[in-house]
């Protein structure tokens, strides 16, 4: 079973304001490909641009199965403070 699910939460001033979900069930995709596709799909689901992925995101995801993106990690100006993504169980 190589399914990957990704949930996302958008926070503004510490309050949860929007949630989204994405999954990739393709058996021929690598973990990296699945993660990239899910992140793009999740951002489309909650109608936000895709953030820049930094080394800290890789480390956090590997250790905690979740990571955060601050508003500074988006090329375009965004209306929220933070995006949290979490790998599904």
C-alpha positions as CSV (number, residue, x, y, z in Angstrom):
1,X,0.0,0.0,0.0
2,X,1.8,3.1,-1.3
3,X,-1.0,5.6,-0.9
4,X,-0.1,9.1,0.4
5,X,-2.6,11.4,2.0
6,X,-1.9,15.0,3.0
7,X,-4.1,17.3,5.1
8,X,-3.6,21.0,5.4
9,X,-4.7,23.7,7.8
10,X,-4.5,27.4,7.2
11,X,-4.1,29.7,10.2
12,X,-4.7,33.4,10.5
13,X,-3.8,35.1,13.8
14,X,-3.6,31.7,15.5
15,X,-7.0,30.6,14.4
16,X,-7.8,27.8,12.0
17,X,-9.6,29.4,9.1
18,X,-9.5,26.7,6.3
19,X,-8.7,23.0,5.9
20,X,-8.0,20.9,2.9
21,X,-7.0,17.4,1.8
22,X,-5.2,15.6,-1.0
23,X,-4.1,12.1,-1.8
24,X,-2.1,10.2,-4.4
25,X,-2.9,6.5,-5.0
26,X,-0.6,6.0,-8.0
27,X,1.5,2.9,-7.4
28,X,4.2,4.0,-9.9
29,X,5.0,7.4,-8.2
30,X,7.9,7.8,-5.8
31,X,7.3,9.2,-2.3
32,X,8.8,12.6,-3.5
33,X,6.4,12.6,-6.6
34,X,3.4,11.8,-4.4
35,X,4.3,14.5,-1.9
36,X,4.8,17.1,-4.6
37,X,1.5,16.2,-6.3
38,X,-0.4,16.2,-3.0
39,X,1.0,19.6,-2.0
40,X,0.0,21.1,-5.3
41,X,-3.4,19.5,-5.1
42,X,-3.9,20.5,-1.5
43,X,-3.0,24.1,-2.3
44,X,-5.5,24.1,-5.2
45,X,-8.1,22.6,-2.9
46,X,-7.8,25.5,-0.4
47,X,-7.2,28.1,-3.2
48,X,-3.7,29.2,-2.2
49,X,-0.4,29.4,-4.1
50,X,2.2,26.6,-3.6
51,X,4.8,27.5,-1.0
52,X,8.6,27.2,-1.3
53,X,9.8,24.0,0.2
54,X,12.9,24.5,2.4
55,X,15.3,22.1,4.1
56,X,13.5,22.7,7.4
57,X,10.3,21.4,5.9
58,X,12.0,18.1,4.9
59,X,13.5,17.7,8.4
60,X,10.2,18.5,10.1
61,X,8.2,16.1,7.9
62,X,10.7,13.3,8.4
63,X,10.7,13.7,12.2
64,X,7.2,14.8,13.0
65,X,5.2,13.8,9.9
66,X,4.1,17.5,9.7
67,X,5.6,20.8,8.7
68,X,4.7,24.5,8.6
69,X,5.0,27.1,6.0
70,X,5.1,30.8,7.0
71,X,3.7,33.5,4.8
72,X,7.3,34.4,3.8
73,X,7.6,31.0,2.1
74,X,5.1,32.1,-0.6
75,X,6.3,34.0,-3.7
76,X,2.9,35.8,-3.9
77,X,1.5,37.7,-1.0
78,X,-0.9,35.6,1.0
79,X,-3.8,36.6,3.3
80,X,-2.9,34.1,6.1
81,X,0.0,33.6,8.6
82,X,0.8,29.9,8.4
83,X,0.0,26.7,6.5
84,X,0.4,23.4,8.3
85,X,0.6,20.1,6.4
86,X,0.5,16.7,7.9
87,X,1.0,13.2,6.4
88,X,-2.0,10.9,6.7
89,X,-1.8,7.8,8.8
